[in-house]
Structure formats: C-alpha cells, structure tokens
Amino acid sequence: MSAEPTPSQTVGPYFSLGLFDRAADALVPGGLRITGRVLDGAGEPVTDATVEIWQADEEGRYRPDFGWGRSGCDEDGRYSFVTAKPGSVQGQAPHLTLLVFARGLLKPVLTRMYFPDEQDANADDPVLGALADGSSIVARPTDEGLEFDIRLQGEAETVFFAV
C-alpha cells in the first residue's frame, strides 16, 4: 500500500477553474428547466455541492456531443439545468443520471431522476420496479419545469446506486 494519498483519499479545497466549463443553463437553450436542492441529513443545504447530469438525447441515443452538464450549488443548495427530455433507452423509462460531489463524500454518489409525466414507462422500468419505493427519484412538476431535490442522508434519503 502506498504511503501517498490518492485523490479519493484526500479532501479539498480544490481549485475550481475550468470545473464549470459547460453552462448548465444552456445545455439545450429553450429546453426543459430542471432545478433542485442538495440537502444534508438534517435538511440543510449543501452549498458547495456539484451536480452532474448524463443523459440520452430525445431519440434515446447517447452521443459524444450531447447529454452532459455540471452545475454548482448556490447558498440555498440549489442547482439548475436547462436540457432536453431524453428518450427511452433499451426498455428503460426516460431518465437523467446524476452524480453528486459534496463535502464529506470521498467518492460521488449516483442516482437517477425520472419524469413524472411518464407513469406507464416508469411502471415498466426495471430499475424503478426493483425499488420498494422509487418516489424519491421521480421529479416534481413546477410552473418553471421540474424540481428534483437530492437528500444525501436521513429519513427521506434519495435512492443511490453503487458505482
């Protein structure tokens, strides 16, 4: 075992120049606005978290030039993206894959966000079907788009997947 710490063993602060090189509000100009908050186990905002999304395009294809974005969180723990609603991929309901980087996490946590207007597809989705209660990973509609809060711990913890 090496005596030098590896990146997953060290904790910031990290220099953020270039970290947000893709404007999260312009992934798909005029697209669907997705906002949410990253919250700790006590329900307090995690102000220095970073949220990444990975997604297929409207046709359900993963392309190298589409479908990735990163947003930092503000003083309320809020992040925001403007993107397109993805199509279905290989029998799965339309969804976004989200990675959350935050203080206290040595590695990011991974979750999914499903769309509330896809009840039939969500009911047939193999991932949602494997969960006892998948409601924590279905977004809520708002007047401006969709809202998806991410709770890192606690009673209402978001479902996270092993990476």
Backbone hydrogen bonds, N-H to C=O, Kabsch-Sander energy under -0.5 kcal/mol:
donor,donor_aa,acceptor,acceptor_aa,energy
9,Q,6,T,-2.0
10,T,6,T,-0.9
10,T,7,P,-0.6
19,L,16,S,-2.6
20,F,16,S,-0.5
21,D,18,G,-0.9
23,A,21,D,-0.5
24,A,22,R,-0.5
26,A,23,A,-2.0
27,L,24,A,-0.8
27,L,82,V,-0.6
28,V,82,V,-1.6
31,G,28,V,-2.4
32,L,83,T,-3.1
33,R,144,E,-0.5
34,I,32,L,-0.5
34,I,81,F,-3.1
35,T,146,L,-2.5
36,G,79,Y,-1.5
38,V,77,G,-2.5
39,L,37,R,-0.6
39,L,150,I,-3.0
40,D,44,E,-2.8
43,G,40,D,-1.9
46,V,38,V,-2.7
47,T,45,P,-0.9
49,A,46,V,-1.1
50,T,101,F,-2.6
51,V,71,S,-3.0
52,E,99,L,-2.7
53,I,69,G,-2.4
54,W,97,T,-2.2
55,Q,67,G,-1.8
57,D,61,R,-2.7
60,G,57,D,-2.0
63,R,61,R,-0.6
66,F,63,R,-1.3
69,G,53,I,-1.7
70,R,22,R,-0.5
71,S,51,V,-2.8
73,C,49,A,-1.4
74,D,78,R,-1.7
77,G,74,D,-2.3
79,Y,36,G,-2.4
81,F,34,I,-2.6
82,V,24,A,-2.3
83,T,32,L,-2.5
87,G,57,D,-2.9
89,V,92,Q,-0.8
92,Q,89,V,-1.8
96,L,113,M,-2.2
97,T,54,W,-2.7
98,L,111,T,-2.7
99,L,52,E,-2.0
100,V,109,V,-2.6
101,F,50,T,-2.8
101,F,99,L,-0.5
105,L,102,A,-1.9
106,L,104,G,-0.6
109,V,100,V,-2.0
110,L,161,F,-0.7
111,T,98,L,-2.5
113,M,96,L,-2.4
114,Y,137,I,-3.1
115,F,94,P,-0.8
118,E,115,F,-1.4
122,N,118,E,-3.4
123,A,119,Q,-2.2
124,D,120,D,-1.2
125,D,121,A,-0.7
125,D,122,N,-0.8
129,G,125,D,-2.4
130,A,126,P,-0.8
130,A,127,V,-0.7
131,L,128,L,-1.2
137,I,134,G,-2.0
138,V,135,S,-1.3
139,A,114,Y,-2.6
139,A,137,I,-0.5
140,R,147,E,-2.9
142,T,145,G,-2.7
146,L,33,R,-2.6
147,E,140,R,-2.9
148,F,35,T,-2.6
150,I,37,R,-3.3
151,R,149,D,-0.6
152,L,39,L,-2.9
152,L,150,I,-0.6
157,E,154,G,-1.6
158,T,151,R,-2.3
161,F,110,L,-2.8
